[in-house]
Amino acid sequence: MTATTYLVLLDGGKREETVRVERVGPGVYEVTVRGGTHRVDAFHHDHGTISVLVDTESYSVQLDERGNGMRVHLRDSVFPL
């Protein structure tokens, strides 16, 4: 399958990282960042919840749509998009 490369801004736009994402199966991706590749398995439970398995670590991600934006809740952190 075809990989897509993204340039992402982190730390309030102070830092740039290149992220490469390749879909390798239904809901399964290989994500490369900083030279390391991770297997990511994502399952969309409902409108606002995604279960994500990164390598062997499990995460629950909540999506909160607000107007034209979105906030991503991951553990004790919130990331505006």
Secondary structure, DSSP 8 states (H G I E B T S, - for coil): --EEEEEEEETTTTEEEEEEEEEEETTEEEEEETTEEEEEEEEEEETTEEEEEETTEEEEEEEEEETTEEEEEETTEEEE-
